[in-house]
Amino acid sequence: MRKLKIIAALMLFVALPSFVAGAADSGLVRTPDKLNAVLATVNGEPISLGDVLPMTRAREYQAAAAYSGEALEKAVYKLRLEAVDDLIDSKLIIADYGTKSFTIPERDVDAALDEASIQMGCRSRAELTRKLRSDGMSLEEFRQRVREQMIVQVMLHREYQASNFITPEDMHRYYNEHKEEFSRPERIELAMLQLSPTRPDFEKEVSAISEKLAADPAAFPELVLRFSSGPGRGDGGNLGVIERRRLRAEFSAALGDKPVVGSILGPLRTVDGVFWLKVISCQAGETTSFERSGPEIRRRLEIELRRKCRARYCARLRRGAIIRYFIPGAPETSDKQ
């Protein structure tokens, strides 16, 4: 129970709203742009854009840094629709909690509220109240959100505990099916000199560079700065550490089975010009044993089982609910059966 309380408090801290002017403006045109606009209802209870934005705002800002135009609209639309579905499921779970014979003690809610206050950097209820007020929320509203998050976590935990367990056979099967994920691939750090084929004295420079490197390998950074058209000219052509399997085929072939640190390979002729590679470091690949992978395998299986458990539970609750969406492209209305 203690762990669930902390999780709920942290979730509420992350989702704390900060309604400011233009909060609804994220470039999305396919959902309403007013905070009180209703996006869906579940058993007659509305879900507004103001309910959704605290859950999506940070990810919408990230999307704005990654996309533009129609791609941004689609990304934000997807985020908001997922948030609406999460809120629908939460409301149904909270309603289901009301039919059970147990309750979450108010002292546990108070403890979770104190955890949230600490996470938000507030040293007293008065300080928390002032911070919440500046964000457009009362202490009682925030307390109710903490309580609702606790209810959702407790109900999901009960559902999971009642219907799921992981066997050794499950763990072995997962390891064998995902063995590559428990392997550390061979990694190599390279520096690269790329000579463009458009240079007027191309062939002369190929010979000159090769002769210079054969006589003085330490001249590699100097030659990169002077001749290279590739990346990292100011850093000796260093490309950083790369998984060998991601290298161009001609580069990997030139490295051979056992690359030698400090060796210089080239000239390597390709359609992009001529390359010289310097091996800076090598890290051999390694496969982690099943025994050492056990805790991570169990963690992954538990995450997947919890996801499936939640999906089954919420699907069951939705079958007994009246759900209506008011977002173009959202699922069709779901009525009680």
NUMARSE-239506 format. One record per residue (C-alpha): residue number from 0; x, y, z. Coordinates in steps of 0.25 Angstrom, whole numbers. Layout:
N
<NUM; <X; Y; Z>>;
...
//
This chain:
337
<0; <0; 0; 0>>;
<1; <11; 10; 3>>;
<2; <17; 8; -10>>;
<3; <4; 10; -17>>;
<4; <2; 23; -9>>;
<5; <16; 28; -14>>;
<6; <13; 25; -28>>;
<7; <0; 32; -28>>;
<8; <6; 44; -22>>;
<9; <17; 45; -32>>;
<10; <7; 43; -43>>;
<11; <-1; 55; -38>>;
<12; <12; 63; -37>>;
<13; <15; 61; -51>>;
<14; <1; 64; -56>>;
<15; <-1; 77; -48>>;
<16; <-7; 87; -57>>;
<17; <-2; 101; -60>>;
<18; <-13; 108; -67>>;
<19; <-7; 120; -74>>;
<20; <-12; 129; -85>>;
<21; <-12; 121; -98>>;
<22; <-11; 108; -91>>;
<23; <-20; 101; -101>>;
<24; <-11; 106; -113>>;
<25; <-2; 95; -118>>;
<26; <-5; 96; -133>>;
<27; <-16; 85; -132>>;
<28; <-28; 89; -141>>;
<29; <-36; 76; -140>>;
<30; <-40; 77; -125>>;
<31; <-47; 88; -119>>;
<32; <-38; 99; -113>>;
<33; <-46; 104; -101>>;
<34; <-42; 98; -88>>;
<35; <-57; 95; -84>>;
<36; <-59; 89; -98>>;
<37; <-65; 75; -95>>;
<38; <-57; 64; -103>>;
<39; <-65; 52; -97>>;
<40; <-75; 47; -87>>;
<41; <-75; 34; -79>>;
<42; <-88; 31; -73>>;
<43; <-92; 45; -74>>;
<44; <-80; 51; -67>>;
<45; <-72; 60; -76>>;
<46; <-57; 60; -80>>;
<47; <-52; 74; -84>>;
<48; <-40; 79; -91>>;
<49; <-36; 85; -78>>;
<50; <-36; 71; -72>>;
<51; <-27; 66; -83>>;
<52; <-17; 77; -84>>;
<53; <-10; 74; -71>>;
<54; <-7; 60; -76>>;
<55; <-2; 64; -90>>;
<56; <4; 78; -89>>;
<57; <19; 73; -87>>;
<58; <18; 63; -98>>;
<59; <11; 73; -107>>;
<60; <23; 83; -105>>;
<61; <32; 71; -108>>;
<62; <24; 68; -121>>;
<63; <25; 82; -125>>;
<64; <40; 81; -125>>;
<65; <40; 68; -134>>;
<66; <29; 71; -144>>;
<67; <22; 82; -151>>;
<68; <10; 84; -160>>;
<69; <0; 72; -161>>;
<70; <10; 63; -155>>;
<71; <9; 71; -142>>;
<72; <-6; 72; -143>>;
<73; <-6; 57; -144>>;
<74; <3; 55; -132>>;
<75; <-4; 64; -123>>;
<76; <-18; 58; -127>>;
<77; <-12; 44; -123>>;
<78; <-7; 49; -110>>;
<79; <-20; 56; -106>>;
<80; <-29; 44; -111>>;
<81; <-20; 35; -102>>;
<82; <-22; 44; -90>>;
<83; <-37; 44; -92>>;
<84; <-37; 29; -92>>;
<85; <-29; 28; -80>>;
<86; <-38; 38; -73>>;
<87; <-50; 30; -77>>;
<88; <-44; 17; -72>>;
<89; <-40; 24; -59>>;
<90; <-54; 29; -57>>;
<91; <-60; 15; -59>>;
<92; <-50; 9; -49>>;
<93; <-53; 19; -39>>;
<94; <-68; 16; -41>>;
<95; <-65; 1; -39>>;
<96; <-57; 4; -26>>;
<97; <-71; 10; -21>>;
<98; <-77; -4; -22>>;
<99; <-66; -11; -14>>;
<100; <-67; -13; 1>>;
<101; <-53; -7; 5>>;
<102; <-49; 7; 5>>;
<103; <-36; 15; 5>>;
<104; <-33; 21; 19>>;
<105; <-33; 36; 19>>;
<106; <-20; 36; 26>>;
<107; <-14; 29; 15>>;
<108; <-19; 40; 5>>;
<109; <-13; 50; 15>>;
<110; <1; 42; 15>>;
<111; <0; 42; -1>>;
<112; <-3; 57; -1>>;
<113; <9; 60; 8>>;
<114; <18; 52; -1>>;
<115; <13; 60; -13>>;
<116; <16; 73; -5>>;
<117; <30; 69; -3>>;
<118; <32; 65; -17>>;
<119; <27; 78; -21>>;
<120; <37; 85; -12>>;
<121; <26; 90; -2>>;
<122; <30; 89; 13>>;
<123; <16; 92; 18>>;
<124; <1; 90; 14>>;
<125; <1; 106; 14>>;
<126; <12; 106; 4>>;
<127; <5; 95; -4>>;
<128; <-8; 103; -4>>;
<129; <-1; 115; -9>>;
<130; <5; 107; -21>>;
<131; <-7; 100; -25>>;
<132; <-15; 113; -24>>;
<133; <-5; 120; -34>>;
<134; <-8; 108; -43>>;
<135; <-23; 110; -43>>;
<136; <-26; 98; -33>>;
<137; <-30; 97; -19>>;
<138; <-24; 88; -8>>;
<139; <-37; 80; -7>>;
<140; <-37; 78; -22>>;
<141; <-23; 73; -22>>;
<142; <-26; 64; -10>>;
<143; <-37; 58; -18>>;
<144; <-28; 56; -30>>;
<145; <-18; 49; -21>>;
<146; <-29; 40; -15>>;
<147; <-34; 37; -29>>;
<148; <-21; 33; -34>>;
<149; <-19; 24; -21>>;
<150; <-32; 17; -24>>;
<151; <-28; 14; -39>>;
<152; <-15; 8; -34>>;
<153; <-21; 0; -23>>;
<154; <-32; -6; -32>>;
<155; <-22; -9; -43>>;
<156; <-13; -16; -33>>;
<157; <-24; -24; -28>>;
<158; <-28; -28; -42>>;
<159; <-14; -32; -45>>;
<160; <-12; -40; -33>>;
<161; <-24; -48; -35>>;
<162; <-21; -52; -49>>;
<163; <-7; -52; -52>>;
<164; <6; -59; -48>>;
<165; <19; -62; -55>>;
<166; <25; -76; -56>>;
<167; <40; -80; -59>>;
<168; <35; -85; -72>>;
<169; <30; -72; -76>>;
<170; <43; -65; -72>>;
<171; <51; -76; -80>>;
<172; <42; -74; -92>>;
<173; <44; -59; -92>>;
<174; <59; -60; -91>>;
<175; <60; -69; -103>>;
<176; <50; -61; -111>>;
<177; <58; -48; -108>>;
<178; <72; -53; -106>>;
<179; <78; -41; -115>>;
<180; <72; -31; -105>>;
<181; <80; -37; -94>>;
<182; <93; -36; -102>>;
<183; <103; -25; -103>>;
<184; <107; -23; -117>>;
<185; <121; -21; -122>>;
<186; <124; -6; -121>>;
<187; <135; 2; -128>>;
<188; <140; 16; -127>>;
<189; <145; 22; -140>>;
<190; <151; 34; -146>>;
<191; <148; 37; -161>>;
<192; <155; 45; -172>>;
<193; <146; 46; -184>>;
<194; <152; 52; -197>>;
<195; <141; 57; -206>>;
<196; <143; 52; -221>>;
<197; <140; 66; -226>>;
<198; <153; 72; -221>>;
<199; <161; 76; -233>>;
<200; <174; 68; -229>>;
<201; <166; 56; -224>>;
<202; <176; 45; -228>>;
<203; <188; 53; -224>>;
<204; <182; 56; -210>>;
<205; <178; 41; -209>>;
<206; <193; 37; -211>>;
<207; <198; 48; -202>>;
<208; <189; 45; -190>>;
<209; <192; 30; -191>>;
<210; <207; 33; -191>>;
<211; <206; 42; -180>>;
<212; <198; 33; -171>>;
<213; <207; 21; -174>>;
<214; <219; 29; -170>>;
<215; <213; 37; -158>>;
<216; <199; 31; -153>>;
<217; <199; 42; -142>>;
<218; <196; 52; -153>>;
<219; <182; 47; -155>>;
<220; <175; 58; -148>>;
<221; <183; 69; -155>>;
<222; <180; 62; -169>>;
<223; <165; 62; -165>>;
<224; <165; 76; -162>>;
<225; <172; 79; -175>>;
<226; <165; 70; -185>>;
<227; <153; 64; -179>>;
<228; <138; 67; -184>>;
<229; <132; 58; -173>>;
<230; <127; 60; -159>>;
<231; <136; 64; -147>>;
<232; <147; 71; -154>>;
<233; <150; 80; -142>>;
<234; <151; 67; -133>>;
<235; <160; 59; -142>>;
<236; <148; 53; -149>>;
<237; <144; 45; -137>>;
<238; <130; 38; -140>>;
<239; <128; 34; -125>>;
<240; <125; 20; -121>>;
<241; <116; 12; -131>>;
<242; <110; -2; -131>>;
<243; <118; -10; -141>>;
<244; <106; -16; -148>>;
<245; <101; -1; -151>>;
<246; <114; 2; -159>>;
<247; <114; 2; -174>>;
<248; <117; -11; -180>>;
<249; <130; -7; -187>>;
<250; <135; -1; -173>>;
<251; <131; -13; -166>>;
<252; <138; -22; -176>>;
<253; <151; -14; -175>>;
<254; <151; -15; -160>>;
<255; <152; -30; -161>>;
<256; <149; -40; -150>>;
<257; <158; -34; -139>>;
<258; <160; -19; -141>>;
<259; <173; -14; -135>>;
<260; <173; -1; -127>>;
<261; <181; 10; -133>>;
<262; <181; 4; -147>>;
<263; <177; 12; -159>>;
<264; <170; 6; -170>>;
<265; <169; 12; -184>>;
<266; <168; 17; -194>>;
<267; <154; 11; -196>>;
<268; <148; 15; -209>>;
<269; <133; 17; -209>>;
<270; <122; 24; -217>>;
<271; <124; 36; -207>>;
<272; <138; 37; -208>>;
<273; <151; 31; -202>>;
<274; <151; 29; -187>>;
<275; <161; 26; -176>>;
<276; <157; 20; -163>>;
<277; <165; 20; -150>>;
<278; <161; 10; -139>>;
<279; <161; 18; -126>>;
<280; <155; 7; -117>>;
<281; <147; -6; -117>>;
<282; <138; -13; -108>>;
<283; <135; -28; -111>>;
<284; <120; -32; -111>>;
<285; <115; -40; -99>>;
<286; <102; -48; -97>>;
<287; <96; -47; -83>>;
<288; <93; -61; -77>>;
<289; <78; -65; -73>>;
<290; <82; -64; -58>>;
<291; <87; -50; -59>>;
<292; <76; -46; -68>>;
<293; <65; -51; -58>>;
<294; <61; -38; -51>>;
<295; <60; -31; -64>>;
<296; <52; -42; -70>>;
<297; <42; -42; -59>>;
<298; <41; -27; -59>>;
<299; <38; -27; -74>>;
<300; <28; -38; -72>>;
<301; <21; -31; -61>>;
<302; <20; -18; -69>>;
<303; <13; -26; -80>>;
<304; <4; -34; -71>>;
<305; <-1; -22; -64>>;
<306; <-3; -15; -77>>;
<307; <-12; -27; -82>>;
<308; <-19; -28; -69>>;
<309; <-22; -13; -69>>;
<310; <-27; -14; -84>>;
<311; <-36; -26; -80>>;
<312; <-42; -20; -67>>;
<313; <-45; -7; -74>>;
<314; <-51; -14; -86>>;
<315; <-60; -21; -77>>;
<316; <-64; -8; -70>>;
<317; <-66; -1; -83>>;
<318; <-76; -12; -87>>;
<319; <-86; -7; -76>>;
<320; <-84; 8; -79>>;
<321; <-89; 19; -88>>;
<322; <-78; 26; -94>>;
<323; <-79; 37; -105>>;
<324; <-67; 44; -112>>;
<325; <-68; 58; -118>>;
<326; <-55; 58; -125>>;
<327; <-54; 55; -140>>;
<328; <-48; 42; -143>>;
<329; <-50; 36; -129>>;
<330; <-57; 23; -127>>;
<331; <-72; 22; -129>>;
<332; <-81; 24; -117>>;
<333; <-81; 12; -108>>;
<334; <-95; 9; -101>>;
<335; <-98; 0; -90>>;
<336; <-102; -14; -94>>;
//
